[in-house]
Amino acid sequence: MGSLLTTSAGTEITGIANGGAVELDFLAGTITLPQGSQGNLTRTMNKNLNDLQLNQCNSIAVWCSDADATIQVGSAVSLSDHQLSHVLCNYGFSTVRINIPSNSTPTDTNQVFFMASTDGWLGYSFPRISHQRGAVTGTSSDTLTIILSKHVGAYNQFLITTENRGAQSIDLTIEFSENGSDWFADSAGTVTIPATTSNYNAFASEVEHHFYRARIVNATTGAGHAEAFTIHYNFVNDKGSAFL
């Protein structure tokens, strides 16, 4: 009977920085995150191949919150097919590299989960559905500023709730793009959020644009102020991925 190898707590890794790579070394049982990531950059897995007196795993499943990620399994297999989840069976390897694209603002909000096995068949029911969620806090200014920006290809529900915690109104603009360069305002997400007891805007869409972002600026009535806010986001994939 084979062994399953994953993070020490069996949970996903959050707070991963843009533009680097997550390195998985199954022989040593270590996880190395790119510079700029949150928390410890080197972490341990729940097990390692050296202790098991083995030299390779034989199956793996990887989920990354950005479907533009490239996953290098061993030295010969590279997966870059615009899916969130990947399952590879009956293939021997001891290292995996997950290349994180530079698509996210804030830059350290990427997420990864993996489960590997020493058996040729994974023996773990990898989830068909997934979601990426988080929160971004900040203070407004008189300059329209990008607070949240995400590549959301492969997701099909997009929830962005913006909470004004200040004493003056703020203006929110939610925009979409198909190429990450040309942006267009979504009429449903272009609003003024007042400083009242109902001081939030809840944006929800199932329109599958390739990118979404949120920008905030002081409302005219609040010029010169710095108002605290929080953006809560949740991007959902409940249609599953191919062959899972």
C-alpha positions as CSV (number, residue, x, y, z in Angstrom):
1,M,0.0,0.0,0.0
2,G,1.4,3.4,-1.1
3,S,2.0,6.6,0.9
4,L,0.5,10.0,0.2
5,L,2.7,13.1,0.3
6,T,1.4,16.6,0.8
7,T,1.8,19.6,3.0
8,S,2.5,19.0,6.7
9,A,-1.0,20.1,7.6
10,G,-2.7,18.7,4.5
11,T,-3.9,22.2,3.5
12,E,-3.3,24.4,0.5
13,I,-0.4,26.8,0.5
14,T,-1.5,30.5,0.3
15,G,0.3,33.8,0.0
16,I,2.5,32.7,-2.9
17,A,4.3,35.5,-4.8
18,N,4.1,36.2,-8.6
19,G,6.7,35.4,-11.1
20,G,8.6,32.7,-9.3
21,A,8.3,28.9,-8.8
22,V,7.1,26.6,-6.0
23,E,9.7,23.8,-5.8
24,L,8.6,20.4,-4.4
25,D,11.4,18.0,-3.4
26,F,9.8,14.7,-2.5
27,L,13.2,13.1,-1.6
28,A,13.8,15.6,1.2
29,G,10.1,16.4,1.7
30,T,10.6,20.1,1.3
31,I,8.5,22.9,-0.3
32,T,10.3,26.0,-1.3
33,L,8.3,29.2,-2.2
34,P,9.4,32.1,-4.4
35,Q,10.9,35.2,-2.8
36,G,8.2,37.7,-1.8
37,S,5.8,35.0,-0.6
38,Q,4.2,35.2,2.8
39,G,5.5,33.2,5.8
40,N,8.4,30.8,5.8
41,L,9.8,30.2,2.3
42,T,10.9,26.6,3.1
43,R,8.4,24.2,4.6
44,T,8.2,20.5,5.2
45,M,5.8,17.9,3.8
46,N,4.1,15.3,5.9
47,K,6.5,12.6,4.7
48,N,9.6,12.3,2.5
49,L,10.9,9.6,0.2
50,N,14.2,9.2,2.0
51,D,12.5,8.2,5.2
52,L,10.3,5.8,3.2
53,Q,13.5,4.4,1.6
54,L,12.1,5.1,-1.9
55,N,13.5,7.2,-4.7
56,Q,10.4,8.4,-6.5
57,C,6.7,9.1,-6.4
58,N,4.5,7.6,-9.2
59,S,1.4,9.9,-9.3
60,I,0.4,13.4,-8.4
61,A,-2.4,15.9,-8.5
62,V,-1.7,19.7,-8.4
63,W,-4.2,22.6,-8.1
64,C,-3.0,26.2,-8.7
65,S,-5.2,29.2,-8.3
66,D,-4.0,30.7,-11.6
67,A,-4.7,28.5,-14.7
68,D,-1.8,30.1,-16.5
69,A,0.7,28.3,-14.2
70,T,3.1,25.8,-15.8
71,I,3.8,22.5,-13.9
72,Q,7.0,20.7,-14.5
73,V,6.9,17.1,-13.3
74,G,10.3,15.5,-13.2
75,S,12.5,16.3,-16.1
76,A,10.2,15.3,-19.0
77,V,6.6,16.4,-18.5
78,S,5.4,20.0,-18.6
79,L,1.7,20.8,-18.1
80,S,0.4,24.2,-19.3
81,D,-3.1,23.6,-20.5
82,H,-5.1,26.4,-18.8
83,Q,-6.7,24.2,-16.2
84,L,-6.7,24.7,-12.5
85,S,-6.3,21.0,-11.6
86,H,-4.0,18.4,-13.0
87,V,-3.7,14.7,-12.3
88,L,-0.8,12.6,-13.5
89,C,-0.6,8.8,-12.9
90,N,1.9,6.0,-13.6
91,Y,4.8,8.4,-14.0
92,G,7.9,8.4,-11.8
93,F,9.4,11.6,-10.5
94,S,11.0,13.1,-7.4
95,T,10.7,16.8,-8.0
96,V,8.0,19.2,-9.2
97,R,8.2,22.8,-10.2
98,I,5.1,25.0,-10.3
99,N,5.9,28.2,-12.2
100,I,3.6,31.0,-11.0
101,P,2.7,33.7,-13.6
102,S,2.7,37.4,-12.8
103,N,-1.0,38.0,-13.0
104,S,-2.0,38.9,-9.5
105,T,-2.4,42.2,-7.6
106,P,-1.5,42.0,-4.7
107,T,1.4,40.0,-5.9
108,D,1.5,37.5,-3.0
109,T,-2.0,36.1,-3.3
110,N,-1.5,32.9,-5.3
111,Q,-2.4,29.5,-3.9
112,V,-1.3,25.9,-4.5
113,F,-2.4,22.4,-3.3
114,F,-0.8,19.1,-4.2
115,M,-1.2,15.4,-3.3
116,A,1.4,12.9,-4.5
117,S,1.5,9.1,-4.1
118,T,4.2,6.4,-4.2
119,D,1.6,4.3,-6.0
120,G,1.0,4.5,-9.8
121,W,-2.6,5.3,-9.1
122,L,-3.1,8.3,-6.9
123,G,-5.6,6.8,-4.4
124,Y,-7.0,10.2,-3.5
125,S,-10.2,11.7,-4.8
126,F,-9.0,15.0,-6.1
127,P,-11.7,17.7,-6.0
128,R,-13.6,18.4,-9.2
129,I,-14.6,21.9,-7.9
130,S,-12.5,24.6,-6.3
131,H,-12.4,28.2,-5.4
132,Q,-9.9,31.0,-4.8
133,R,-10.8,33.4,-2.0
134,G,-9.1,36.1,0.0
135,A,-9.3,39.7,1.3
136,V,-7.4,42.8,0.5
137,T,-7.3,45.9,2.8
138,G,-6.1,49.4,2.1
139,T,-6.8,53.1,2.3
140,S,-8.2,55.2,-0.5
141,S,-6.6,58.3,-2.1
142,D,-7.4,60.9,-4.8
143,T,-5.8,58.6,-7.4
144,L,-7.7,55.8,-9.0
145,T,-5.7,52.8,-7.9
146,I,-5.7,49.0,-8.7
147,I,-6.4,47.2,-5.5
148,L,-7.2,43.7,-6.8
149,S,-6.4,42.2,-10.1
150,K,-6.7,38.5,-11.1
151,H,-6.4,36.2,-14.1
152,V,-9.7,34.2,-13.7
153,G,-9.6,31.9,-16.7
154,A,-11.1,28.5,-15.8
155,Y,-13.4,30.0,-13.1
156,N,-17.1,30.5,-13.8
157,Q,-18.4,32.6,-10.8
158,F,-16.9,35.9,-9.7
159,L,-17.8,37.4,-6.3
160,I,-16.2,40.7,-5.2
161,T,-17.6,42.5,-2.1
162,T,-16.1,45.9,-1.3
163,E,-16.6,47.3,2.2
164,N,-16.1,51.0,3.0
165,R,-14.7,51.2,6.6
166,G,-14.1,54.9,6.4
167,A,-16.0,58.1,7.2
168,Q,-16.2,59.4,3.6
169,S,-17.5,57.9,0.4
170,I,-15.3,56.0,-2.0
171,D,-15.8,55.2,-5.7
172,L,-15.4,51.6,-6.9
173,T,-14.8,50.5,-10.5
174,I,-14.7,46.8,-11.4
175,E,-13.2,46.2,-14.8
176,F,-12.7,43.2,-17.1
177,S,-10.2,42.2,-19.8
178,E,-9.6,39.4,-22.2
179,N,-5.9,40.0,-22.6
180,G,-4.8,41.6,-19.4
181,S,-3.9,44.9,-21.2
182,D,-7.2,46.4,-22.5
183,W,-9.7,47.0,-19.7
184,F,-13.3,47.9,-19.7
185,A,-15.6,49.1,-16.9
186,D,-18.4,46.7,-15.9
187,S,-21.5,48.8,-15.4
188,A,-22.7,46.6,-12.5
189,G,-19.5,47.3,-10.6
190,T,-19.1,51.1,-11.1
191,V,-20.6,52.6,-8.0
192,T,-20.1,55.0,-5.1
193,I,-20.0,53.3,-1.7
194,P,-21.1,55.7,1.0
195,A,-19.9,55.8,4.6
196,T,-23.2,54.5,6.1
197,T,-24.4,51.4,7.9
198,S,-24.9,49.7,4.5
199,N,-21.4,50.6,3.4
200,Y,-20.6,47.8,0.9
201,N,-21.1,46.8,-2.7
202,A,-21.6,43.2,-3.6
203,F,-20.6,42.4,-7.2
204,A,-21.5,38.9,-8.5
205,S,-21.1,37.7,-12.1
206,E,-21.1,34.5,-14.1
207,V,-19.7,36.2,-17.2
208,E,-16.4,34.4,-17.9
209,H,-14.1,37.1,-18.8
210,H,-10.4,36.3,-18.7
211,F,-9.4,38.9,-16.1
212,Y,-11.2,41.0,-13.5
213,R,-9.8,43.9,-11.4
214,A,-11.1,46.4,-8.8
215,R,-10.0,50.0,-8.6
216,I,-10.8,52.5,-5.9
217,V,-10.6,56.3,-5.6
218,N,-12.0,58.9,-3.2
219,A,-15.4,60.1,-4.1
220,T,-15.6,63.8,-4.9
221,T,-17.1,64.5,-1.5
222,G,-14.2,62.8,0.2
223,A,-11.3,64.3,-1.7
224,G,-8.1,64.6,0.3
225,H,-9.1,61.8,2.8
226,A,-7.7,58.3,3.3
227,E,-10.6,55.9,3.9
228,A,-10.1,52.4,5.0
229,F,-11.7,49.6,2.9
230,T,-11.6,45.8,2.5
231,I,-12.2,43.9,-0.7
232,H,-13.4,40.3,-0.2
233,Y,-13.2,38.1,-3.3
234,N,-14.2,34.6,-4.2
235,F,-13.7,33.0,-7.6
236,V,-15.4,29.7,-8.0
237,N,-15.0,26.8,-10.4
238,D,-17.9,24.4,-9.9
239,K,-17.8,22.8,-13.4
240,G,-14.7,20.7,-12.7
241,S,-11.7,20.1,-14.9
242,A,-11.2,17.7,-17.8
243,F,-10.7,14.0,-16.9
244,L,-11.0,14.5,-13.1
